[in-house]
Amino acid sequence: MKTTILTSVFAVLVSIMNLNAKDVITYSNMENNELGVKKEYVTLDDKTSIPFKKTSYFYDEKGRLLERTIQKWNDKGGWINLAKFEYRYNKSDKASVITITKWNNKQKDWANKSSIYTYIYNDSNEFLSIKQETVDNKIKDELLTQK
């Protein structure tokens, strides 16, 4: 239920942004493979055809969003990452963890820290709250993982 509401809110926000962005064109591409579906949306300036934003979505075979990556166009370097969102689900296919990692332009790599949002449900699988934590991505211990 919460995932459906969040997805609906996201869709409305994207629609509003597209209505306000009158001088843009958005192209989409969809790629299917055995792991799932990758959808890419590239937004261009209508007059100059210069790209300025690309959003990529990866869905698993059940149609659940697993990853979203946002990039911006740089005339000198091509597509530059901005942020990556990773989604995990519980046994009931409800969102359980969302990890947000920003791009570090100086290091040209994903940032050393990520924000993790854990969805908490009761025994009846009803949503209770969200817990936010910041984790260090530079831990080298192979026994530790964020997932």
For each residue, the residues with C-beta under 8 A, 3 or more apart:
1: 4 5 94 127
2: 5 6 94 95 119 127
3: 6 7 94 95
4: 1 7 8
5: 1 2 8 9
6: 2 3 9 10 95
7: 3 4 10 11 65
8: 4 5 11 12
9: 5 6 12 13
10: 6 7 13 14
11: 7 8 14 15
12: 8 9 15 16
13: 9 10 16 17
14: 10 11 17 18
15: 11 12 18 19
16: 12 13 19 20
17: 13 14 20 21
18: 14 15 21 24 26
19: 15 16 22
20: 16 17
21: 17 18 24 43
22: 19 46
23: 45 46 47
24: 18 21 43 44 45 46 52
25: 43 44 45 46 49
26: 18 41 42 43 44
27: 41 42 44
28: 39 40 41 42
29: 39 40 42
30: 37 38 39 40
31: 37 38 39 40
32: 36 37
33: 36 37 38
34: 61
35: 60 61
36: 32 33 58 59 60 61 66
37: 30 31 32 33 58 59 63
38: 30 31 33 56 57 58 59
39: 28 29 30 31 56 57 58 59
40: 28 29 30 31 54 55 56 57
41: 26 27 28 54 55 56 57
42: 26 27 28 29 51 53 54
43: 21 24 25 26 51 52 53 54
44: 24 25 26 27 48 49 50 51 52
45: 23 24 25 48 49 50 51 52
46: 22 23 24 25 49
47: 23
48: 44 45
49: 25 44 45 46
50: 44 45 73 75
51: 42 43 44 45 54 73
52: 24 43 44 45 72 73
53: 42 43 70 71 72 73
54: 40 41 42 43 51 70 71 72 73 79
55: 40 41 68 69 70 71
56: 38 39 40 41 67 68 69 71
57: 38 39 40 41 65 67 68
58: 36 37 38 39 65 66 67 68
59: 36 37 38 39 63 64 65 66
60: 35 36 63 64 66
61: 34 35 36
62: 93
63: 37 59 60
64: 59 60 87 89 93
65: 7 57 58 59 68 87
66: 36 58 59 60 86 87
67: 56 57 58 84 85 86 87
68: 55 56 57 58 65 84 85 87
69: 55 56 81 83 84 85
70: 53 54 55 81 82 83 84
71: 53 54 55 56 79 80 81 82
72: 52 53 54 79 80 82
73: 50 51 52 53 54 78 79 80
74: 77 78 79 80
75: 50
76:
77: 74 80
78: 73 74
79: 54 71 72 73 74
80: 71 72 73 74 77 103 105
81: 69 70 71 84 103 110
82: 70 71 72 102 103
83: 69 70 100 101 102 103
84: 67 68 69 70 81 100 101 103 110
85: 67 68 69 98 99 100
86: 66 67 97 98 99 101
87: 64 65 66 67 68 95 97 98
88: 95 96 97 98 99 147
89: 64 93 94 95 96
90: 93 94 95 96 119 121 125
91:
92: 125
93: 62 64 89 90
94: 1 2 3 89 90 119 121 125 127
95: 2 3 6 87 88 89 90 98 119
96: 88 89 90 118 119
97: 86 87 88 116 117 118 119 147
98: 85 86 87 88 95 116 117 119
99: 85 86 88 114 115 116 117 146
100: 83 84 85 114 115 116 117
101: 83 84 86 110 111 114 115 137
102: 82 83 110 111
103: 80 81 82 83 84 109 110 111
104: 107 108 109 110 111 112
105: 80 108
106:
107: 104
108: 104 105
109: 103 104
110: 81 84 101 102 103 104 114 137
111: 101 102 103 104 114 137
112: 104 136 137 138
113: 134 135 136 137
114: 99 100 101 110 111 134 135 137 146
115: 99 100 101 132 133 134
116: 97 98 99 100 132 133 134 135 146
117: 97 98 99 100 130 131 132
118: 96 97 130 131 132 133
119: 2 90 94 95 96 97 98 127 130
120: 127 128 129 130 131
121: 90 94 124 125 126 127 128
122: 125 126 128
123:
124: 121
125: 90 92 94 121 122
126: 121 122
127: 1 2 94 119 120 121
128: 120 121 122
129: 120
130: 117 118 119 120
131: 117 118 120
132: 115 116 117 118
133: 115 116 118
134: 113 114 115 116
135: 113 114 116 146
136: 112 113 139
137: 101 110 111 112 113 114 146
138: 112
139: 136 144
140:
141: 144
142:
143:
144: 139 141
145:
146: 99 114 116 135 137
147: 88 97
